[in-house]
Amino acid sequence: MIIIEDIVDTGKTLHEFLPKLIHQQPKSLKIAALLHKAEATRYPLTIDYLGFSIPDKFVVGYGLDYDGLGRNLKEIYQLVN
């Protein structure tokens, strides 16, 4: 089984979700993520397949959005204040 994430930042979602999945006793379990904010990680986990590590900045595009905006951008952009 492969869990596919768009972005892993704190790791909280997977931290809460993985024990439930492991309880189901899959033959194998791997995590794939397009983006990982290693600086923001509070719940350590192993990402088996990673696209890119990025700084702890807010990004939009390529399916990632900010209040519904930016999701359809064809590239990933960092929001700037």
mmCIF file as gemmi writes it, N, C-alpha and C atoms, coordinates in Angstrom:
data_model
loop_
_atom_site.group_PDB
_atom_site.id
_atom_site.type_symbol
_atom_site.label_atom_id
_atom_site.label_alt_id
_atom_site.label_comp_id
_atom_site.label_asym_id
_atom_site.label_entity_id
_atom_site.label_seq_id
_atom_site.pdbx_PDB_ins_code
_atom_site.Cartn_x
_atom_site.Cartn_y
_atom_site.Cartn_z
_atom_site.occupancy
_atom_site.B_iso_or_equiv
_atom_site.pdbx_formal_charge
_atom_site.auth_seq_id
_atom_site.auth_asym_id
_atom_site.pdbx_PDB_model_num
ATOM 1 N N . MET Axp A 1 ? 0.849 -1.16 0 1 0 ? 1 A 1
ATOM 2 C CA . MET Axp A 1 ? 0 0 0 1 0 ? 1 A 1
ATOM 3 C C . MET Axp A 1 ? 0.899 1.228 0 1 0 ? 1 A 1
ATOM 4 N N . ILE Axp A 2 ? 0.541 2.196 -0.803 1 0 ? 2 A 1
ATOM 5 C CA . ILE Axp A 2 ? 1.273 3.464 -0.841 1 0 ? 2 A 1
ATOM 6 C C . ILE Axp A 2 ? 0.296 4.587 -0.509 1 0 ? 2 A 1
ATOM 7 N N . ILE Axp A 3 ? 0.647 5.377 0.492 1 0 ? 3 A 1
ATOM 8 C CA . ILE Axp A 3 ? -0.115 6.577 0.827 1 0 ? 3 A 1
ATOM 9 C C . ILE Axp A 3 ? 0.519 7.716 0.053 1 0 ? 3 A 1
ATOM 10 N N . ILE Axp A 4 ? -0.299 8.458 -0.684 1 0 ? 4 A 1
ATOM 11 C CA . ILE Axp A 4 ? 0.21 9.568 -1.484 1 0 ? 4 A 1
ATOM 12 C C . ILE Axp A 4 ? -0.271 10.879 -0.884 1 0 ? 4 A 1
ATOM 13 N N . GLU Axp A 5 ? 0.687 11.731 -0.519 1 0 ? 5 A 1
ATOM 14 C CA . GLU Axp A 5 ? 0.396 13.039 0.061 1 0 ? 5 A 1
ATOM 15 C C . GLU Axp A 5 ? 0.887 14.128 -0.87 1 0 ? 5 A 1
ATOM 16 N N . ASP Axp A 6 ? 0.154 15.226 -0.94 1 0 ? 6 A 1
ATOM 17 C CA . ASP Axp A 6 ? 0.643 16.36 -1.708 1 0 ? 6 A 1
ATOM 18 C C . ASP Axp A 6 ? 1.774 17.041 -0.947 1 0 ? 6 A 1
ATOM 19 N N . ILE Axp A 7 ? 1.549 17.279 0.36 1 0 ? 7 A 1
ATOM 20 C CA . ILE Axp A 7 ? 2.546 17.979 1.16 1 0 ? 7 A 1
ATOM 21 C C . ILE Axp A 7 ? 2.528 17.442 2.591 1 0 ? 7 A 1
ATOM 22 N N . VAL Axp A 8 ? 3.698 17.26 3.156 1 0 ? 8 A 1
ATOM 23 C CA . VAL Axp A 8 ? 3.838 16.87 4.557 1 0 ? 8 A 1
ATOM 24 C C . VAL Axp A 8 ? 4.547 18.017 5.256 1 0 ? 8 A 1
ATOM 25 N N . ASP Axp A 9 ? 3.869 18.629 6.238 1 0 ? 9 A 1
ATOM 26 C CA . ASP Axp A 9 ? 4.548 19.68 6.998 1 0 ? 9 A 1
ATOM 27 C C . ASP Axp A 9 ? 4.757 19.222 8.435 1 0 ? 9 A 1
ATOM 28 N N . THR Axp A 10 ? 3.788 19.357 9.32 1 0 ? 10 A 1
ATOM 29 C CA . THR Axp A 10 ? 4.002 18.929 10.708 1 0 ? 10 A 1
ATOM 30 C C . THR Axp A 10 ? 4.019 17.41 10.849 1 0 ? 10 A 1
ATOM 31 N N . GLY Axp A 11 ? 3.35 16.714 9.95 1 0 ? 11 A 1
ATOM 32 C CA . GLY Axp A 11 ? 3.258 15.26 10.023 1 0 ? 11 A 1
ATOM 33 C C . GLY Axp A 11 ? 2.101 14.776 10.874 1 0 ? 11 A 1
ATOM 34 N N . LYS Axp A 12 ? 1.301 15.707 11.395 1 0 ? 12 A 1
ATOM 35 C CA . LYS Axp A 12 ? 0.203 15.348 12.3 1 0 ? 12 A 1
ATOM 36 C C . LYS Axp A 12 ? -0.841 14.449 11.644 1 0 ? 12 A 1
ATOM 37 N N . THR Axp A 13 ? -1.216 14.754 10.42 1 0 ? 13 A 1
ATOM 38 C CA . THR Axp A 13 ? -2.237 13.951 9.745 1 0 ? 13 A 1
ATOM 39 C C . THR Axp A 13 ? -1.812 12.494 9.662 1 0 ? 13 A 1
ATOM 40 N N . LEU Axp A 14 ? -0.594 12.253 9.181 1 0 ? 14 A 1
ATOM 41 C CA . LEU Axp A 14 ? -0.115 10.878 9.064 1 0 ? 14 A 1
ATOM 42 C C . LEU Axp A 14 ? 0.107 10.252 10.44 1 0 ? 14 A 1
ATOM 43 N N . HIS Axp A 15 ? 0.548 11.045 11.4 1 0 ? 15 A 1
ATOM 44 C CA . HIS Axp A 15 ? 0.756 10.535 12.761 1 0 ? 15 A 1
ATOM 45 C C . HIS Axp A 15 ? -0.545 9.961 13.343 1 0 ? 15 A 1
ATOM 46 N N . GLU Axp A 16 ? -1.652 10.617 13.049 1 0 ? 16 A 1
ATOM 47 C CA . GLU Axp A 16 ? -2.942 10.154 13.553 1 0 ? 16 A 1
ATOM 48 C C . GLU Axp A 16 ? -3.532 9.039 12.694 1 0 ? 16 A 1
ATOM 49 N N . PHE Axp A 17 ? -3.223 9.034 11.421 1 0 ? 17 A 1
ATOM 50 C CA . PHE Axp A 17 ? -3.818 8.107 10.476 1 0 ? 17 A 1
ATOM 51 C C . PHE Axp A 17 ? -3.07 6.772 10.38 1 0 ? 17 A 1
ATOM 52 N N . LEU Axp A 18 ? -1.746 6.809 10.462 1 0 ? 18 A 1
ATOM 53 C CA . LEU Axp A 18 ? -0.945 5.6 10.27 1 0 ? 18 A 1
ATOM 54 C C . LEU Axp A 18 ? -1.255 4.47 11.241 1 0 ? 18 A 1
ATOM 55 N N . PRO Axp A 19 ? -1.424 4.719 12.541 1 0 ? 19 A 1
ATOM 56 C CA . PRO Axp A 19 ? -1.736 3.601 13.436 1 0 ? 19 A 1
ATOM 57 C C . PRO Axp A 19 ? -3.014 2.846 13.041 1 0 ? 19 A 1
ATOM 58 N N . LYS Axp A 20 ? -4.001 3.559 12.551 1 0 ? 20 A 1
ATOM 59 C CA . LYS Axp A 20 ? -5.243 2.909 12.107 1 0 ? 20 A 1
ATOM 60 C C . LYS Axp A 20 ? -4.98 2.027 10.889 1 0 ? 20 A 1
ATOM 61 N N . LEU Axp A 21 ? -4.139 2.516 10 1 0 ? 21 A 1
ATOM 62 C CA . LEU Axp A 21 ? -3.79 1.731 8.818 1 0 ? 21 A 1
ATOM 63 C C . LEU Axp A 21 ? -2.947 0.515 9.198 1 0 ? 21 A 1
ATOM 64 N N . ILE Axp A 22 ? -1.971 0.718 10.052 1 0 ? 22 A 1
ATOM 65 C CA . ILE Axp A 22 ? -1.096 -0.381 10.475 1 0 ? 22 A 1
ATOM 66 C C . ILE Axp A 22 ? -1.911 -1.467 11.167 1 0 ? 22 A 1
ATOM 67 N N . HIS Axp A 23 ? -2.939 -1.065 11.887 1 0 ? 23 A 1
ATOM 68 C CA . HIS Axp A 23 ? -3.824 -2.019 12.555 1 0 ? 23 A 1
ATOM 69 C C . HIS Axp A 23 ? -4.497 -2.959 11.548 1 0 ? 23 A 1
ATOM 70 N N . GLN Axp A 24 ? -4.664 -2.495 10.321 1 0 ? 24 A 1
ATOM 71 C CA . GLN Axp A 24 ? -5.27 -3.312 9.264 1 0 ? 24 A 1
ATOM 72 C C . GLN Axp A 24 ? -4.277 -4.333 8.686 1 0 ? 24 A 1
ATOM 73 N N . GLN Axp A 25 ? -3.036 -4.275 9.105 1 0 ? 25 A 1
ATOM 74 C CA . GLN Axp A 25 ? -1.968 -5.2 8.722 1 0 ? 25 A 1
ATOM 75 C C . GLN Axp A 25 ? -1.757 -5.319 7.212 1 0 ? 25 A 1
ATOM 76 N N . PRO Axp A 26 ? -1.459 -4.189 6.555 1 0 ? 26 A 1
ATOM 77 C CA . PRO Axp A 26 ? -1.168 -4.295 5.12 1 0 ? 26 A 1
ATOM 78 C C . PRO Axp A 26 ? 0.145 -5.06 4.917 1 0 ? 26 A 1
ATOM 79 N N . LYS Axp A 27 ? 0.3 -5.692 3.769 1 0 ? 27 A 1
ATOM 80 C CA . LYS Axp A 27 ? 1.534 -6.438 3.477 1 0 ? 27 A 1
ATOM 81 C C . LYS Axp A 27 ? 2.74 -5.519 3.483 1 0 ? 27 A 1
ATOM 82 N N . SER Axp A 28 ? 2.554 -4.305 2.998 1 0 ? 28 A 1
ATOM 83 C CA . SER Axp A 28 ? 3.609 -3.296 3.05 1 0 ? 28 A 1
ATOM 84 C C . SER Axp A 28 ? 2.942 -1.932 3.105 1 0 ? 28 A 1
ATOM 85 N N . LEU Axp A 29 ? 3.692 -0.956 3.567 1 0 ? 29 A 1
ATOM 86 C CA . LEU Axp A 29 ? 3.147 0.394 3.695 1 0 ? 29 A 1
ATOM 87 C C . LEU Axp A 29 ? 4.262 1.39 3.396 1 0 ? 29 A 1
ATOM 88 N N . LYS Axp A 30 ? 4.063 2.201 2.395 1 0 ? 30 A 1
ATOM 89 C CA . LYS Axp A 30 ? 5.033 3.211 1.993 1 0 ? 30 A 1
ATOM 90 C C . LYS Axp A 30 ? 4.331 4.557 1.92 1 0 ? 30 A 1
ATOM 91 N N . ILE Axp A 31 ? 5.105 5.63 2.104 1 0 ? 31 A 1
ATOM 92 C CA . ILE Axp A 31 ? 4.574 6.985 2.013 1 0 ? 31 A 1
ATOM 93 C C . ILE Axp A 31 ? 5.277 7.708 0.882 1 0 ? 31 A 1
ATOM 94 N N . ALA Axp A 32 ? 4.483 8.333 0.017 1 0 ? 32 A 1
ATOM 95 C CA . ALA Axp A 32 ? 4.999 9.157 -1.071 1 0 ? 32 A 1
ATOM 96 C C . ALA Axp A 32 ? 4.461 10.572 -0.879 1 0 ? 32 A 1
ATOM 97 N N . ALA Axp A 33 ? 5.317 11.56 -1.052 1 0 ? 33 A 1
ATOM 98 C CA . ALA Axp A 33 ? 4.895 12.955 -0.917 1 0 ? 33 A 1
ATOM 99 C C . ALA Axp A 33 ? 5.566 13.788 -1.997 1 0 ? 33 A 1
ATOM 100 N N . LEU Axp A 34 ? 4.823 14.698 -2.576 1 0 ? 34 A 1
ATOM 101 C CA . LEU Axp A 34 ? 5.407 15.619 -3.549 1 0 ? 34 A 1
ATOM 102 C C . LEU Axp A 34 ? 6.324 16.598 -2.823 1 0 ? 34 A 1
ATOM 103 N N . LEU Axp A 35 ? 5.843 17.159 -1.704 1 0 ? 35 A 1
ATOM 104 C CA . LEU Axp A 35 ? 6.597 18.171 -0.97 1 0 ? 35 A 1
ATOM 105 C C . LEU Axp A 35 ? 6.718 17.802 0.498 1 0 ? 35 A 1
ATOM 106 N N . HIS Axp A 36 ? 7.848 18.181 1.111 1 0 ? 36 A 1
ATOM 107 C CA . HIS Axp A 36 ? 8.047 17.966 2.539 1 0 ? 36 A 1
ATOM 108 C C . HIS Axp A 36 ? 8.701 19.202 3.14 1 0 ? 36 A 1
ATOM 109 N N . LYS Axp A 37 ? 8.069 19.746 4.186 1 0 ? 37 A 1
ATOM 110 C CA . LYS Axp A 37 ? 8.63 20.873 4.931 1 0 ? 37 A 1
ATOM 111 C C . LYS Axp A 37 ? 9.319 20.302 6.172 1 0 ? 37 A 1
ATOM 112 N N . ALA Axp A 38 ? 10.55 19.878 6.009 1 0 ? 38 A 1
ATOM 113 C CA . ALA Axp A 38 ? 11.273 19.218 7.097 1 0 ? 38 A 1
ATOM 114 C C . ALA Axp A 38 ? 11.393 20.106 8.332 1 0 ? 38 A 1
ATOM 115 N N . GLU Axp A 39 ? 11.563 21.416 8.141 1 0 ? 39 A 1
ATOM 116 C CA . GLU Axp A 39 ? 11.688 22.343 9.268 1 0 ? 39 A 1
ATOM 117 C C . GLU Axp A 39 ? 10.419 22.39 10.122 1 0 ? 39 A 1
ATOM 118 N N . ALA Axp A 40 ? 9.29 22.087 9.538 1 0 ? 40 A 1
ATOM 119 C CA . ALA Axp A 40 ? 8.006 22.175 10.247 1 0 ? 40 A 1
ATOM 120 C C . ALA Axp A 40 ? 7.602 20.856 10.9 1 0 ? 40 A 1
ATOM 121 N N . THR Axp A 41 ? 8.325 19.786 10.625 1 0 ? 41 A 1
ATOM 122 C CA . THR Axp A 41 ? 7.931 18.464 11.097 1 0 ? 41 A 1
ATOM 123 C C . THR Axp A 41 ? 7.993 18.367 12.614 1 0 ? 41 A 1
ATOM 124 N N . ARG Axp A 42 ? 6.873 18.008 13.215 1 0 ? 42 A 1
ATOM 125 C CA . ARG Axp A 42 ? 6.78 17.807 14.67 1 0 ? 42 A 1
ATOM 126 C C . ARG Axp A 42 ? 6.556 16.345 15.017 1 0 ? 42 A 1
ATOM 127 N N . TYR Axp A 43 ? 6.083 15.582 14.049 1 0 ? 43 A 1
ATOM 128 C CA . TYR Axp A 43 ? 5.821 14.16 14.223 1 0 ? 43 A 1
ATOM 129 C C . TYR Axp A 43 ? 6.673 13.416 13.203 1 0 ? 43 A 1
ATOM 130 N N . PRO Axp A 44 ? 7.867 12.997 13.603 1 0 ? 44 A 1
ATOM 131 C CA . PRO Axp A 44 ? 8.782 12.359 12.647 1 0 ? 44 A 1
ATOM 132 C C . PRO Axp A 44 ? 8.166 11.133 11.978 1 0 ? 44 A 1
ATOM 133 N N . LEU Axp A 45 ? 8.446 10.986 10.701 1 0 ? 45 A 1
ATOM 134 C CA . LEU Axp A 45 ? 7.999 9.835 9.942 1 0 ? 45 A 1
ATOM 135 C C . LEU Axp A 45 ? 8.942 9.644 8.768 1 0 ? 45 A 1
ATOM 136 N N . THR Axp A 46 ? 8.891 8.48 8.196 1 0 ? 46 A 1
ATOM 137 C CA . THR Axp A 46 ? 9.729 8.173 7.043 1 0 ? 46 A 1
ATOM 138 C C . THR Axp A 46 ? 8.919 8.366 5.772 1 0 ? 46 A 1
ATOM 139 N N . ILE Axp A 47 ? 9.42 9.22 4.907 1 0 ? 47 A 1
ATOM 140 C CA . ILE Axp A 47 ? 8.807 9.401 3.592 1 0 ? 47 A 1
ATOM 141 C C . ILE Axp A 47 ? 9.652 8.583 2.627 1 0 ? 47 A 1
ATOM 142 N N . ASP Axp A 48 ? 9.07 7.557 2.081 1 0 ? 48 A 1
ATOM 143 C CA . ASP Axp A 48 ? 9.807 6.621 1.239 1 0 ? 48 A 1
ATOM 144 C C . ASP Axp A 48 ? 10.089 7.17 -0.156 1 0 ? 48 A 1
ATOM 145 N N . TYR Axp A 49 ? 9.162 7.954 -0.669 1 0 ? 49 A 1
ATOM 146 C CA . TYR Axp A 49 ? 9.304 8.528 -2.004 1 0 ? 49 A 1
ATOM 147 C C . TYR Axp A 49 ? 8.987 10.019 -1.893 1 0 ? 49 A 1
ATOM 148 N N . LEU Axp A 50 ? 9.984 10.863 -2.161 1 0 ? 50 A 1
ATOM 149 C CA . LEU Axp A 50 ? 9.82 12.3 -1.979 1 0 ? 50 A 1
ATOM 150 C C . LEU Axp A 50 ? 10.194 13.047 -3.249 1 0 ? 50 A 1
ATOM 151 N N . GLY Axp A 51 ? 9.307 13.97 -3.639 1 0 ? 51 A 1
ATOM 152 C CA . GLY Axp A 51 ? 9.602 14.822 -4.786 1 0 ? 51 A 1
ATOM 153 C C . GLY Axp A 51 ? 10.617 15.878 -4.418 1 0 ? 51 A 1
ATOM 154 N N . PHE Axp A 52 ? 10.253 16.769 -3.461 1 0 ? 52 A 1
ATOM 155 C CA . PHE Axp A 52 ? 11.105 17.889 -3.094 1 0 ? 52 A 1
ATOM 156 C C . PHE Axp A 52 ? 10.965 18.224 -1.618 1 0 ? 52 A 1
ATOM 157 N N . SER Axp A 53 ? 12.074 18.612 -0.99 1 0 ? 53 A 1
ATOM 158 C CA . SER Axp A 53 ? 12.034 19.241 0.325 1 0 ? 53 A 1
ATOM 159 C C . SER Axp A 53 ? 11.987 20.742 0.081 1 0 ? 53 A 1
ATOM 160 N N . ILE Axp A 54 ? 11.135 21.435 0.846 1 0 ? 54 A 1
ATOM 161 C CA . ILE Axp A 54 ? 11.003 22.881 0.67 1 0 ? 54 A 1
ATOM 162 C C . ILE Axp A 54 ? 11.094 23.556 2.031 1 0 ? 54 A 1
ATOM 163 N N . PRO Axp A 55 ? 11.401 24.869 2.052 1 0 ? 55 A 1
ATOM 164 C CA . PRO Axp A 55 ? 11.406 25.612 3.316 1 0 ? 55 A 1
ATOM 165 C C . PRO Axp A 55 ? 10.004 25.675 3.906 1 0 ? 55 A 1
ATOM 166 N N . ASP Axp A 56 ? 9.927 26.06 5.161 1 0 ? 56 A 1
ATOM 167 C CA . ASP Axp A 56 ? 8.646 26.177 5.855 1 0 ? 56 A 1
ATOM 168 C C . ASP Axp A 56 ? 7.938 27.46 5.44 1 0 ? 56 A 1
ATOM 169 N N . LYS Axp A 57 ? 7.516 27.505 4.188 1 0 ? 57 A 1
ATOM 170 C CA . LYS Axp A 57 ? 6.803 28.649 3.611 1 0 ? 57 A 1
ATOM 171 C C . LYS Axp A 57 ? 5.493 28.144 3.027 1 0 ? 57 A 1
ATOM 172 N N . PHE Axp A 58 ? 4.507 29.041 2.914 1 0 ? 58 A 1
ATOM 173 C CA . PHE Axp A 58 ? 3.216 28.651 2.368 1 0 ? 58 A 1
ATOM 174 C C . PHE Axp A 58 ? 3.299 28.652 0.848 1 0 ? 58 A 1
ATOM 175 N N . VAL Axp A 59 ? 2.86 27.556 0.242 1 0 ? 59 A 1
ATOM 176 C CA . VAL Axp A 59 ? 2.918 27.426 -1.218 1 0 ? 59 A 1
ATOM 177 C C . VAL Axp A 59 ? 1.537 27.136 -1.8 1 0 ? 59 A 1
ATOM 178 N N . VAL Axp A 60 ? 1.362 27.55 -3.055 1 0 ? 60 A 1
ATOM 179 C CA . VAL Axp A 60 ? 0.121 27.297 -3.79 1 0 ? 60 A 1
ATOM 180 C C . VAL Axp A 60 ? 0.474 26.791 -5.175 1 0 ? 60 A 1
ATOM 181 N N . GLY Axp A 61 ? -0.516 26.235 -5.83 1 0 ? 61 A 1
ATOM 182 C CA . GLY Axp A 61 ? -0.351 25.755 -7.192 1 0 ? 61 A 1
ATOM 183 C C . GLY Axp A 61 ? -0.263 24.249 -7.244 1 0 ? 61 A 1
ATOM 184 N N . TYR Axp A 62 ? -0.487 23.714 -8.413 1 0 ? 62 A 1
ATOM 185 C CA . TYR Axp A 62 ? -0.377 22.274 -8.655 1 0 ? 62 A 1
ATOM 186 C C . TYR Axp A 62 ? -1.262 21.482 -7.686 1 0 ? 62 A 1
ATOM 187 N N . GLY Axp A 63 ? -2.446 22.034 -7.406 1 0 ? 63 A 1
ATOM 188 C CA . GLY Axp A 63 ? -3.396 21.374 -6.514 1 0 ? 63 A 1
ATOM 189 C C . GLY Axp A 63 ? -3.413 21.923 -5.104 1 0 ? 63 A 1
ATOM 190 N N . LEU Axp A 64 ? -2.415 22.69 -4.739 1 0 ? 64 A 1
ATOM 191 C CA . LEU Axp A 64 ? -2.361 23.307 -3.401 1 0 ? 64 A 1
ATOM 192 C C . LEU Axp A 64 ? -3.019 24.675 -3.482 1 0 ? 64 A 1
ATOM 193 N N . ASP Axp A 65 ? -3.82 25.031 -2.473 1 0 ? 65 A 1
ATOM 194 C CA . ASP Axp A 65 ? -4.531 26.3 -2.565 1 0 ? 65 A 1
ATOM 195 C C . ASP Axp A 65 ? -4.464 27.089 -1.273 1 0 ? 65 A 1
ATOM 196 N N . TYR Axp A 66 ? -4.875 28.342 -1.36 1 0 ? 66 A 1
ATOM 197 C CA . TYR Axp A 66 ? -5.035 29.235 -0.221 1 0 ? 66 A 1
ATOM 198 C C . TYR Axp A 66 ? -6.463 29.745 -0.274 1 0 ? 66 A 1
ATOM 199 N N . ASP Axp A 67 ? -7.291 29.251 0.636 1 0 ? 67 A 1
ATOM 200 C CA . ASP Axp A 67 ? -8.718 29.6 0.642 1 0 ? 67 A 1
ATOM 201 C C . ASP Axp A 67 ? -9.35 29.402 -0.74 1 0 ? 67 A 1
ATOM 202 N N . GLY Axp A 68 ? -8.983 28.315 -1.407 1 0 ? 68 A 1
ATOM 203 C CA . GLY Axp A 68 ? -9.555 27.98 -2.703 1 0 ? 68 A 1
ATOM 204 C C . GLY Axp A 68 ? -8.878 28.646 -3.884 1 0 ? 68 A 1
ATOM 205 N N . LEU Axp A 69 ? -7.909 29.521 -3.618 1 0 ? 69 A 1
ATOM 206 C CA . LEU Axp A 69 ? -7.238 30.23 -4.711 1 0 ? 69 A 1
ATOM 207 C C . LEU Axp A 69 ? -5.875 29.605 -5.001 1 0 ? 69 A 1
ATOM 208 N N . GLY Axp A 70 ? -5.51 29.56 -6.261 1 0 ? 70 A 1
ATOM 209 C CA . GLY Axp A 70 ? -4.192 29.092 -6.672 1 0 ? 70 A 1
ATOM 210 C C . GLY Axp A 70 ? -4.106 27.616 -6.989 1 0 ? 70 A 1
ATOM 211 N N . ARG Axp A 71 ? -5.146 26.878 -6.708 1 0 ? 71 A 1
ATOM 212 C CA . ARG Axp A 71 ? -5.125 25.427 -6.906 1 0 ? 71 A 1
ATOM 213 C C . ARG Axp A 71 ? -4.82 25.035 -8.354 1 0 ? 71 A 1
ATOM 214 N N . ASN Axp A 72 ? -5.3 25.8 -9.313 1 0 ? 72 A 1
ATOM 215 C CA . ASN Axp A 72 ? -5.164 25.425 -10.721 1 0 ? 72 A 1
ATOM 216 C C . ASN Axp A 72 ? -3.903 25.96 -11.392 1 0 ? 72 A 1
ATOM 217 N N . LEU Axp A 73 ? -3.02 26.584 -10.644 1 0 ? 73 A 1
ATOM 218 C CA . LEU Axp A 73 ? -1.761 27.044 -11.235 1 0 ? 73 A 1
ATOM 219 C C . LEU Axp A 73 ? -0.944 25.841 -11.67 1 0 ? 73 A 1
ATOM 220 N N . LYS Axp A 74 ? -0.241 25.977 -12.776 1 0 ? 74 A 1
ATOM 221 C CA . LYS Axp A 74 ? 0.511 24.845 -13.326 1 0 ? 74 A 1
ATOM 222 C C . LYS Axp A 74 ? 1.875 24.677 -12.681 1 0 ? 74 A 1
ATOM 223 N N . GLU Axp A 75 ? 2.309 25.628 -11.871 1 0 ? 75 A 1
ATOM 224 C CA . GLU Axp A 75 ? 3.559 25.531 -11.131 1 0 ? 75 A 1
ATOM 225 C C . GLU Axp A 75 ? 3.271 25.777 -9.666 1 0 ? 75 A 1
ATOM 226 N N . ILE Axp A 76 ? 4.264 25.553 -8.815 1 0 ? 76 A 1
ATOM 227 C CA . ILE Axp A 76 ? 4.135 25.809 -7.375 1 0 ? 76 A 1
ATOM 228 C C . ILE Axp A 76 ? 4.819 27.121 -7.059 1 0 ? 76 A 1
ATOM 229 N N . TYR Axp A 77 ? 4.091 27.966 -6.329 1 0 ? 77 A 1
ATOM 230 C CA . TYR Axp A 77 ? 4.592 29.299 -5.967 1 0 ? 77 A 1
ATOM 231 C C . TYR Axp A 77 ? 4.555 29.477 -4.458 1 0 ? 77 A 1
ATOM 232 N N . GLN Axp A 78 ? 5.518 30.24 -3.953 1 0 ? 78 A 1
ATOM 233 C CA . GLN Axp A 78 ? 5.518 30.611 -2.534 1 0 ? 78 A 1
ATOM 234 C C . GLN Axp A 78 ? 4.768 31.911 -2.374 1 0 ? 78 A 1
ATOM 235 N N . LEU Axp A 79 ? 3.863 31.968 -1.393 1 0 ? 79 A 1
ATOM 236 C CA . LEU Axp A 79 ? 3.166 33.223 -1.107 1 0 ? 79 A 1
ATOM 237 C C . LEU Axp A 79 ? 4.129 34.151 -0.367 1 0 ? 79 A 1
ATOM 238 N N . VAL Axp A 80 ? 4.09 35.407 -0.738 1 0 ? 80 A 1
ATOM 239 C CA . VAL Axp A 80 ? 4.965 36.409 -0.122 1 0 ? 80 A 1
ATOM 240 C C . VAL Axp A 80 ? 4.077 37.454 0.55 1 0 ? 80 A 1
ATOM 241 N N . ASN Axp A 81 ? 4.483 37.872 1.753 1 0 ? 81 A 1
ATOM 242 C CA . ASN Axp A 81 ? 3.713 38.91 2.477 1 0 ? 81 A 1
ATOM 243 C C . ASN Axp A 81 ? 3.872 40.24 1.825 1 0 ? 81 A 1
